[in-house]
Structures are given as C-alpha cells and as structure tokens.
C-alpha cells in the first residue's frame, strides 16, 4: 500500500521531518517533473511526499 502526499516545498518538509527526528535518504528528482521523498510507516506501507517541480 502507498500513501501519496503533495507539498509546496519538499526542502522545507524534509527540514521539518528531520527536526522531528526522522532519518531518511535524500529526495529524488524524476524526469516526469516531481521531486519525491519515500518513507515507510511502522506497518511497512510506503509514504511518498512529492513536490511538482516548476519548469
């Protein structure tokens, strides 16, 4: 199962999550125009936080 959330600034979201103690790999940029952070919740579901990049 995957949960997908959109944010305005993935950089700011990552900073907020790090301040709350989460540890994760850096987000990845994809050629289709998103930058995505992929995490797992305690039940091993995928949580995706994405920002649509401006062209």
PEGILIN-V767410 format. One record per residue. N is the residue number from 1. RES is the residue in one small letter. PSI is psi in whole degrees, 0 to 359 (* if undefined). Layout:
N;RES;PSI / N;RES;PSI
This chain:
1;x;141 / 2;x;142 / 3;x;131 / 4;x;129 / 5;x;146 / 6;x;143 / 7;x;163 / 8;x;326 / 9;x;104 / 10;x;327 / 11;x;312 / 12;x;320 / 13;x;317 / 14;x;319 / 15;x;316 / 16;x;316 / 17;x;321 / 18;x;321 / 19;x;334 / 20;x;2 / 21;x;4 / 22;x;143 / 23;x;130 / 24;x;162 / 25;x;156 / 26;x;153 / 27;x;159 / 28;x;143 / 29;x;136 / 30;x;150 / 31;x;340 / 32;x;2 / 33;x;21 / 34;x;157 / 35;x;131 / 36;x;138 / 37;x;127 / 38;x;126 / 39;x;170 / 40;x;138 / 41;x;175 / 42;x;337 / 43;x;11 / 44;x;20 / 45;x;146 / 46;x;134 / 47;x;121 / 48;x;128 / 49;x;123 / 50;x;153 / 51;x;129 / 52;x;123 / 53;x;143 / 54;x;140 / 55;x;*
